[in-house]
Amino acid sequence: MNRQRRSPLVLGSGLLVLTAIAAIALWPRPPMEPAAVKAPKPAAIPPAASAPGSGAVIPSFDVVRADGDGRLTTAGRAAPKADVAVVDGAGVLGHVAANAQGEWLFLPETPLVPGRHELTLVATSPDGTVARSTEPAVVMVRDRPMAAQEAPVAVAASVPPPPDFAVVHPGNSLWRLARRTYGRGMAYVDIFDANRRQIHDPDLIYPGQRLVLPPQ
């Protein structure tokens, strides 16, 4: 039996294909690029805090008066627990702290000198916010002539009735006494004025105290 003889052309073609495959396999490949890594998203920036002064409580006067000797009595409102500076022109008369309800009472020890006084307020809240009153309160203190000071006081034709009194009971406050007596709480300033000798702080009164209730 005769063996089939392969053609040299076929053998040559097969050898060429194998050589091409080996060359492709051994051919140097470019390095693979690493997979793209997603960068983490930046954290959200919190919104900026509101600017100081937004929504600030504007200090104001409720009571402003000076007697014939220049003794000043002022009361009003501001932000709770604020430090309130009472300013006379370019000078500061003094400071007073507002209570938790924003109420304050200022009674300077030094009387005002005769003349015209324009009072304003500068309130500093516990968070540092500063607010100023919008309109000044004008107080006039007249200069009493020496002759008028030395002149004898004329006796009134009718004797005024004696002042009323109130005895402090537990739970009382000047505000409640004023509202019950005069129908308005801010009149507590008048009660405090009439009882300065025994009341040094309008927020501190004690059971058993006998307070003068001045006529309105």
ChimeraX commands (.cxc) that place a marker at each C-alpha (Angstrom):
marker #1 position 0.00,0.00,0.00 radius 0.5
marker #1 position 1.43,3.26,-1.03 radius 0.5
marker #1 position 1.58,5.98,1.64 radius 0.5
marker #1 position 0.11,9.34,0.66 radius 0.5
marker #1 position 2.86,11.83,0.30 radius 0.5
marker #1 position 2.18,15.33,1.64 radius 0.5
marker #1 position 2.88,18.21,-0.58 radius 0.5
marker #1 position 5.83,20.43,0.46 radius 0.5
marker #1 position 3.55,23.38,-0.16 radius 0.5
marker #1 position 1.08,22.23,2.48 radius 0.5
marker #1 position 3.86,21.54,4.96 radius 0.5
marker #1 position 5.38,24.89,4.28 radius 0.5
marker #1 position 2.05,26.69,4.77 radius 0.5
marker #1 position 1.43,24.95,8.10 radius 0.5
marker #1 position 4.89,25.82,9.32 radius 0.5
marker #1 position 4.31,29.44,8.32 radius 0.5
marker #1 position 1.01,29.60,10.25 radius 0.5
marker #1 position 2.63,28.15,13.38 radius 0.5
marker #1 position 5.48,30.62,13.12 radius 0.5
marker #1 position 3.02,33.53,12.82 radius 0.5
marker #1 position 1.04,32.35,15.87 radius 0.5
marker #1 position 4.21,32.01,17.92 radius 0.5
marker #1 position 5.36,35.46,16.84 radius 0.5
marker #1 position 2.03,36.99,17.83 radius 0.5
marker #1 position 2.13,35.23,21.20 radius 0.5
marker #1 position 5.70,36.37,21.89 radius 0.5
marker #1 position 5.18,39.90,20.57 radius 0.5
marker #1 position 5.54,42.42,23.53 radius 0.5
marker #1 position 2.20,43.94,24.48 radius 0.5
marker #1 position 1.79,47.45,25.90 radius 0.5
marker #1 position 1.07,47.46,29.64 radius 0.5
marker #1 position -2.58,47.48,30.50 radius 0.5
marker #1 position -3.89,50.69,31.94 radius 0.5
marker #1 position -5.24,50.33,35.47 radius 0.5
marker #1 position -8.96,50.63,35.89 radius 0.5
marker #1 position -10.12,54.17,36.67 radius 0.5
marker #1 position -10.81,54.66,40.36 radius 0.5
marker #1 position -13.72,56.93,41.20 radius 0.5
marker #1 position -12.69,59.72,43.56 radius 0.5
marker #1 position -14.90,60.04,46.66 radius 0.5
marker #1 position -17.37,62.88,46.58 radius 0.5
marker #1 position -16.39,65.86,48.78 radius 0.5
marker #1 position -18.41,66.26,51.95 radius 0.5
marker #1 position -21.22,68.77,51.75 radius 0.5
marker #1 position -20.26,72.20,53.07 radius 0.5
marker #1 position -22.62,73.28,55.86 radius 0.5
marker #1 position -24.51,76.48,55.20 radius 0.5
marker #1 position -22.98,79.62,56.61 radius 0.5
marker #1 position -24.42,80.88,59.87 radius 0.5
marker #1 position -26.70,83.86,59.70 radius 0.5
marker #1 position -24.90,87.17,59.95 radius 0.5
marker #1 position -24.70,88.70,63.43 radius 0.5
marker #1 position -27.44,91.19,64.04 radius 0.5
marker #1 position -30.14,89.41,62.02 radius 0.5
marker #1 position -33.26,89.24,64.12 radius 0.5
marker #1 position -31.66,91.26,66.93 radius 0.5
marker #1 position -33.94,92.75,69.58 radius 0.5
marker #1 position -33.80,96.54,69.39 radius 0.5
marker #1 position -33.55,98.07,72.88 radius 0.5
marker #1 position -36.19,100.65,73.76 radius 0.5
marker #1 position -37.36,102.94,76.55 radius 0.5
marker #1 position -40.66,102.41,78.36 radius 0.5
marker #1 position -40.12,105.00,81.13 radius 0.5
marker #1 position -37.84,108.06,81.03 radius 0.5
marker #1 position -38.17,110.86,83.56 radius 0.5
marker #1 position -36.09,113.13,85.78 radius 0.5
marker #1 position -37.30,114.89,88.92 radius 0.5
marker #1 position -36.53,118.48,89.91 radius 0.5
marker #1 position -33.16,117.46,91.37 radius 0.5
marker #1 position -32.09,115.70,88.17 radius 0.5
marker #1 position -32.53,112.17,89.51 radius 0.5
marker #1 position -33.14,109.97,86.48 radius 0.5
marker #1 position -35.49,107.00,86.29 radius 0.5
marker #1 position -35.42,104.86,83.14 radius 0.5
marker #1 position -36.89,101.46,82.30 radius 0.5
marker #1 position -37.39,99.54,79.11 radius 0.5
marker #1 position -36.85,96.38,77.14 radius 0.5
marker #1 position -33.97,94.61,75.37 radius 0.5
marker #1 position -32.84,91.10,74.54 radius 0.5
marker #1 position -33.08,88.72,77.53 radius 0.5
marker #1 position -29.96,88.83,79.74 radius 0.5
marker #1 position -28.44,91.61,77.58 radius 0.5
marker #1 position -26.04,94.20,78.95 radius 0.5
marker #1 position -27.73,97.56,78.39 radius 0.5
marker #1 position -25.64,100.73,78.30 radius 0.5
marker #1 position -27.53,104.00,78.83 radius 0.5
marker #1 position -25.74,106.69,76.83 radius 0.5
marker #1 position -26.11,110.44,77.34 radius 0.5
marker #1 position -24.75,112.16,74.25 radius 0.5
marker #1 position -21.18,110.90,73.95 radius 0.5
marker #1 position -20.89,109.62,77.53 radius 0.5
marker #1 position -22.17,106.45,79.17 radius 0.5
marker #1 position -24.29,107.00,82.27 radius 0.5
marker #1 position -24.00,103.35,83.28 radius 0.5
marker #1 position -24.86,99.72,82.54 radius 0.5
marker #1 position -27.72,97.51,83.64 radius 0.5
marker #1 position -28.54,93.85,82.95 radius 0.5
marker #1 position -31.90,92.90,81.45 radius 0.5
marker #1 position -33.72,90.04,83.16 radius 0.5
marker #1 position -34.86,86.79,81.54 radius 0.5
marker #1 position -37.92,88.57,80.11 radius 0.5
marker #1 position -35.80,91.36,78.61 radius 0.5
marker #1 position -36.95,94.01,81.13 radius 0.5
marker #1 position -34.50,96.41,82.76 radius 0.5
marker #1 position -34.55,99.32,85.21 radius 0.5
marker #1 position -31.77,101.89,85.49 radius 0.5
marker #1 position -31.50,104.43,88.34 radius 0.5
marker #1 position -28.13,106.23,88.29 radius 0.5
marker #1 position -26.82,107.49,91.61 radius 0.5
marker #1 position -25.48,110.72,90.13 radius 0.5
marker #1 position -28.21,113.22,89.14 radius 0.5
marker #1 position -28.20,114.80,85.71 radius 0.5
marker #1 position -26.85,118.30,85.36 radius 0.5
marker #1 position -29.29,121.00,84.24 radius 0.5
marker #1 position -29.84,121.13,80.51 radius 0.5
marker #1 position -31.02,119.00,77.61 radius 0.5
marker #1 position -30.07,115.31,77.56 radius 0.5
marker #1 position -30.50,112.92,74.64 radius 0.5
marker #1 position -30.46,109.34,75.90 radius 0.5
marker #1 position -29.83,106.30,73.72 radius 0.5
marker #1 position -29.33,102.60,74.41 radius 0.5
marker #1 position -26.68,100.09,73.33 radius 0.5
marker #1 position -27.55,96.48,74.19 radius 0.5
marker #1 position -25.07,93.59,73.95 radius 0.5
marker #1 position -26.71,90.16,73.94 radius 0.5
marker #1 position -25.06,87.11,75.55 radius 0.5
marker #1 position -24.09,85.88,72.04 radius 0.5
marker #1 position -22.25,89.14,71.33 radius 0.5
marker #1 position -24.90,90.73,69.12 radius 0.5
marker #1 position -24.96,94.53,69.54 radius 0.5
marker #1 position -28.15,96.50,68.94 radius 0.5
marker #1 position -28.84,100.22,69.32 radius 0.5
marker #1 position -32.04,102.12,69.99 radius 0.5
marker #1 position -33.52,103.79,66.95 radius 0.5
marker #1 position -34.63,107.11,68.48 radius 0.5
marker #1 position -33.18,109.12,71.40 radius 0.5
marker #1 position -35.23,109.96,74.48 radius 0.5
marker #1 position -34.97,113.64,75.35 radius 0.5
marker #1 position -34.93,114.73,79.01 radius 0.5
marker #1 position -34.90,118.35,80.15 radius 0.5
marker #1 position -33.49,119.21,83.58 radius 0.5
marker #1 position -34.19,122.80,84.63 radius 0.5
marker #1 position -31.78,124.84,86.67 radius 0.5
marker #1 position -33.50,125.96,89.87 radius 0.5
marker #1 position -32.71,129.57,90.80 radius 0.5
marker #1 position -31.16,130.12,94.21 radius 0.5
marker #1 position -34.05,132.40,95.26 radius 0.5
marker #1 position -36.55,129.68,94.45 radius 0.5
marker #1 position -34.56,127.13,96.46 radius 0.5
marker #1 position -34.50,129.39,99.53 radius 0.5
marker #1 position -38.10,130.61,99.27 radius 0.5
marker #1 position -40.47,129.15,101.85 radius 0.5
marker #1 position -42.84,126.53,100.58 radius 0.5
marker #1 position -46.47,127.68,100.58 radius 0.5
marker #1 position -48.84,125.58,102.64 radius 0.5
marker #1 position -51.42,123.87,100.49 radius 0.5
marker #1 position -55.02,124.69,101.22 radius 0.5
marker #1 position -56.00,121.02,101.27 radius 0.5
marker #1 position -53.94,118.26,102.83 radius 0.5
marker #1 position -53.44,115.34,100.42 radius 0.5
marker #1 position -54.60,111.96,101.63 radius 0.5
marker #1 position -51.94,109.70,103.11 radius 0.5
marker #1 position -50.39,107.21,100.70 radius 0.5
marker #1 position -51.64,103.67,100.51 radius 0.5
marker #1 position -49.52,100.76,101.66 radius 0.5
marker #1 position -49.18,97.13,100.64 radius 0.5
marker #1 position -47.69,94.30,102.66 radius 0.5
marker #1 position -45.62,91.87,100.59 radius 0.5
marker #1 position -46.88,88.28,100.68 radius 0.5
marker #1 position -45.13,85.15,99.38 radius 0.5
marker #1 position -45.29,85.09,95.59 radius 0.5
marker #1 position -45.66,88.86,95.24 radius 0.5
marker #1 position -43.51,90.95,92.91 radius 0.5
marker #1 position -43.43,94.65,92.14 radius 0.5
marker #1 position -44.84,93.90,88.70 radius 0.5
marker #1 position -47.84,92.06,90.18 radius 0.5
marker #1 position -48.44,94.75,92.81 radius 0.5
marker #1 position -48.39,97.45,90.11 radius 0.5
marker #1 position -50.72,95.54,87.82 radius 0.5
marker #1 position -53.15,94.87,90.66 radius 0.5
marker #1 position -53.01,98.46,91.99 radius 0.5
marker #1 position -52.72,100.56,88.83 radius 0.5
marker #1 position -53.81,98.18,86.10 radius 0.5
marker #1 position -50.41,98.06,84.37 radius 0.5
marker #1 position -47.26,96.21,85.30 radius 0.5
marker #1 position -44.81,98.89,84.12 radius 0.5
marker #1 position -45.99,101.09,87.02 radius 0.5
marker #1 position -43.69,98.98,89.21 radius 0.5
marker #1 position -41.12,101.72,88.54 radius 0.5
marker #1 position -43.26,104.15,90.59 radius 0.5
marker #1 position -43.47,101.70,93.51 radius 0.5
marker #1 position -39.72,101.16,93.38 radius 0.5
marker #1 position -39.11,104.92,93.28 radius 0.5
marker #1 position -41.26,105.46,96.38 radius 0.5
marker #1 position -39.50,102.71,98.36 radius 0.5
marker #1 position -35.83,103.21,97.49 radius 0.5
marker #1 position -34.82,103.19,101.14 radius 0.5
marker #1 position -35.86,99.58,101.64 radius 0.5
marker #1 position -35.66,98.14,98.11 radius 0.5
marker #1 position -32.26,98.03,96.47 radius 0.5
marker #1 position -33.14,95.59,93.68 radius 0.5
marker #1 position -36.62,95.63,92.08 radius 0.5
marker #1 position -36.41,91.86,91.61 radius 0.5
marker #1 position -35.85,91.27,95.35 radius 0.5
marker #1 position -38.69,91.97,97.74 radius 0.5
marker #1 position -39.42,89.95,100.86 radius 0.5
marker #1 position -42.60,88.81,102.63 radius 0.5
marker #1 position -43.56,91.20,105.41 radius 0.5
marker #1 position -42.19,94.35,103.77 radius 0.5
marker #1 position -44.60,97.33,103.97 radius 0.5
marker #1 position -44.38,99.21,100.68 radius 0.5
marker #1 position -45.72,102.67,99.86 radius 0.5
marker #1 position -48.12,102.74,96.90 radius 0.5
marker #1 position -47.84,106.27,95.47 radius 0.5
marker #1 position -50.92,107.86,93.89 radius 0.5
marker #1 position -51.08,107.81,90.11 radius 0.5
marker link #1:1,2 radius 0.2
marker link #1:2,3 radius 0.2
marker link #1:3,4 radius 0.2
marker link #1:4,5 radius 0.2
marker link #1:5,6 radius 0.2
marker link #1:6,7 radius 0.2
marker link #1:7,8 radius 0.2
marker link #1:8,9 radius 0.2
marker link #1:9,10 radius 0.2
marker link #1:10,11 radius 0.2
marker link #1:11,12 radius 0.2
marker link #1:12,13 radius 0.2
marker link #1:13,14 radius 0.2
marker link #1:14,15 radius 0.2
marker link #1:15,16 radius 0.2
marker link #1:16,17 radius 0.2
marker link #1:17,18 radius 0.2
marker link #1:18,19 radius 0.2
marker link #1:19,20 radius 0.2
marker link #1:20,21 radius 0.2
marker link #1:21,22 radius 0.2
marker link #1:22,23 radius 0.2
marker link #1:23,24 radius 0.2
marker link #1:24,25 radius 0.2
marker link #1:25,26 radius 0.2
marker link #1:26,27 radius 0.2
marker link #1:27,28 radius 0.2
marker link #1:28,29 radius 0.2
marker link #1:29,30 radius 0.2
marker link #1:30,31 radius 0.2
marker link #1:31,32 radius 0.2
marker link #1:32,33 radius 0.2
marker link #1:33,34 radius 0.2
marker link #1:34,35 radius 0.2
marker link #1:35,36 radius 0.2
marker link #1:36,37 radius 0.2
marker link #1:37,38 radius 0.2
marker link #1:38,39 radius 0.2
marker link #1:39,40 radius 0.2
marker link #1:40,41 radius 0.2
marker link #1:41,42 radius 0.2
marker link #1:42,43 radius 0.2
marker link #1:43,44 radius 0.2
marker link #1:44,45 radius 0.2
marker link #1:45,46 radius 0.2
marker link #1:46,47 radius 0.2
marker link #1:47,48 radius 0.2
marker link #1:48,49 radius 0.2
marker link #1:49,50 radius 0.2
marker link #1:50,51 radius 0.2
marker link #1:51,52 radius 0.2
marker link #1:52,53 radius 0.2
marker link #1:53,54 radius 0.2
marker link #1:54,55 radius 0.2
marker link #1:55,56 radius 0.2
marker link #1:56,57 radius 0.2
marker link #1:57,58 radius 0.2
marker link #1:58,59 radius 0.2
marker link #1:59,60 radius 0.2
marker link #1:60,61 radius 0.2
marker link #1:61,62 radius 0.2
marker link #1:62,63 radius 0.2
marker link #1:63,64 radius 0.2
marker link #1:64,65 radius 0.2
marker link #1:65,66 radius 0.2
marker link #1:66,67 radius 0.2
marker link #1:67,68 radius 0.2
marker link #1:68,69 radius 0.2
marker link #1:69,70 radius 0.2
marker link #1:70,71 radius 0.2
marker link #1:71,72 radius 0.2
marker link #1:72,73 radius 0.2
marker link #1:73,74 radius 0.2
marker link #1:74,75 radius 0.2
marker link #1:75,76 radius 0.2
marker link #1:76,77 radius 0.2
marker link #1:77,78 radius 0.2
marker link #1:78,79 radius 0.2
marker link #1:79,80 radius 0.2
marker link #1:80,81 radius 0.2
marker link #1:81,82 radius 0.2
marker link #1:82,83 radius 0.2
marker link #1:83,84 radius 0.2
marker link #1:84,85 radius 0.2
marker link #1:85,86 radius 0.2
marker link #1:86,87 radius 0.2
marker link #1:87,88 radius 0.2
marker link #1:88,89 radius 0.2
marker link #1:89,90 radius 0.2
marker link #1:90,91 radius 0.2
marker link #1:91,92 radius 0.2
marker link #1:92,93 radius 0.2
marker link #1:93,94 radius 0.2
marker link #1:94,95 radius 0.2
marker link #1:95,96 radius 0.2
marker link #1:96,97 radius 0.2
marker link #1:97,98 radius 0.2
marker link #1:98,99 radius 0.2
marker link #1:99,100 radius 0.2
marker link #1:100,101 radius 0.2
marker link #1:101,102 radius 0.2
marker link #1:102,103 radius 0.2
marker link #1:103,104 radius 0.2
marker link #1:104,105 radius 0.2
marker link #1:105,106 radius 0.2
marker link #1:106,107 radius 0.2
marker link #1:107,108 radius 0.2
marker link #1:108,109 radius 0.2
marker link #1:109,110 radius 0.2
marker link #1:110,111 radius 0.2
marker link #1:111,112 radius 0.2
marker link #1:112,113 radius 0.2
marker link #1:113,114 radius 0.2
marker link #1:114,115 radius 0.2
marker link #1:115,116 radius 0.2
marker link #1:116,117 radius 0.2
marker link #1:117,118 radius 0.2
marker link #1:118,119 radius 0.2
marker link #1:119,120 radius 0.2
marker link #1:120,121 radius 0.2
marker link #1:121,122 radius 0.2
marker link #1:122,123 radius 0.2
marker link #1:123,124 radius 0.2
marker link #1:124,125 radius 0.2
marker link #1:125,126 radius 0.2
marker link #1:126,127 radius 0.2
marker link #1:127,128 radius 0.2
marker link #1:128,129 radius 0.2
marker link #1:129,130 radius 0.2
marker link #1:130,131 radius 0.2
marker link #1:131,132 radius 0.2
marker link #1:132,133 radius 0.2
marker link #1:133,134 radius 0.2
marker link #1:134,135 radius 0.2
marker link #1:135,136 radius 0.2
marker link #1:136,137 radius 0.2
marker link #1:137,138 radius 0.2
marker link #1:138,139 radius 0.2
marker link #1:139,140 radius 0.2
marker link #1:140,141 radius 0.2
marker link #1:141,142 radius 0.2
marker link #1:142,143 radius 0.2
marker link #1:143,144 radius 0.2
marker link #1:144,145 radius 0.2
marker link #1:145,146 radius 0.2
marker link #1:146,147 radius 0.2
marker link #1:147,148 radius 0.2
marker link #1:148,149 radius 0.2
marker link #1:149,150 radius 0.2
marker link #1:150,151 radius 0.2
marker link #1:151,152 radius 0.2
marker link #1:152,153 radius 0.2
marker link #1:153,154 radius 0.2
marker link #1:154,155 radius 0.2
marker link #1:155,156 radius 0.2
marker link #1:156,157 radius 0.2
marker link #1:157,158 radius 0.2
marker link #1:158,159 radius 0.2
marker link #1:159,160 radius 0.2
marker link #1:160,161 radius 0.2
marker link #1:161,162 radius 0.2
marker link #1:162,163 radius 0.2
marker link #1:163,164 radius 0.2
marker link #1:164,165 radius 0.2
marker link #1:165,166 radius 0.2
marker link #1:166,167 radius 0.2
marker link #1:167,168 radius 0.2
marker link #1:168,169 radius 0.2
marker link #1:169,170 radius 0.2
marker link #1:170,171 radius 0.2
marker link #1:171,172 radius 0.2
marker link #1:172,173 radius 0.2
marker link #1:173,174 radius 0.2
marker link #1:174,175 radius 0.2
marker link #1:175,176 radius 0.2
marker link #1:176,177 radius 0.2
marker link #1:177,178 radius 0.2
marker link #1:178,179 radius 0.2
marker link #1:179,180 radius 0.2
marker link #1:180,181 radius 0.2
marker link #1:181,182 radius 0.2
marker link #1:182,183 radius 0.2
marker link #1:183,184 radius 0.2
marker link #1:184,185 radius 0.2
marker link #1:185,186 radius 0.2
marker link #1:186,187 radius 0.2
marker link #1:187,188 radius 0.2
marker link #1:188,189 radius 0.2
marker link #1:189,190 radius 0.2
marker link #1:190,191 radius 0.2
marker link #1:191,192 radius 0.2
marker link #1:192,193 radius 0.2
marker link #1:193,194 radius 0.2
marker link #1:194,195 radius 0.2
marker link #1:195,196 radius 0.2
marker link #1:196,197 radius 0.2
marker link #1:197,198 radius 0.2
marker link #1:198,199 radius 0.2
marker link #1:199,200 radius 0.2
marker link #1:200,201 radius 0.2
marker link #1:201,202 radius 0.2
marker link #1:202,203 radius 0.2
marker link #1:203,204 radius 0.2
marker link #1:204,205 radius 0.2
marker link #1:205,206 radius 0.2
marker link #1:206,207 radius 0.2
marker link #1:207,208 radius 0.2
marker link #1:208,209 radius 0.2
marker link #1:209,210 radius 0.2
marker link #1:210,211 radius 0.2
marker link #1:211,212 radius 0.2
marker link #1:212,213 radius 0.2
marker link #1:213,214 radius 0.2
marker link #1:214,215 radius 0.2
marker link #1:215,216 radius 0.2
view
